[in-house]
């Protein structure tokens, strides 16, 4: 069972949005495959993240249970792209001034995770 809360820290949400806008992003192999499998572009995903946050869509803060980043804080959202909801999971990485956004996954929601 995942421990998850709604992220309300506007600084965190602005940071996620800003990094997505600037393209300061790293893609996991899973996320890159998700984008290809869904016939989307990386810009489709990044634009959806920015729009979702600007429209005050729900962003959940959770802790990852999967290696290699077990125990790290992640952010999950369900923005709409071309009329379909997508489960997008991201993580902030690095120190102040050198942060990057890691896109962990970007796929249609699946039952059971």
Buried (B, 14 or more C-beta within 10 A) or exposed (E): EEEEEEBEEEEBBEBBBBBBBEEEBEBBEBBEBBBEEBEBEBEBBBBBBBBBBEEEBEBBBBEBEEEEBEEBEBBBBBBEBEEEEBBBBBBBBEEEEEBBBBBBBBBEEEEEE
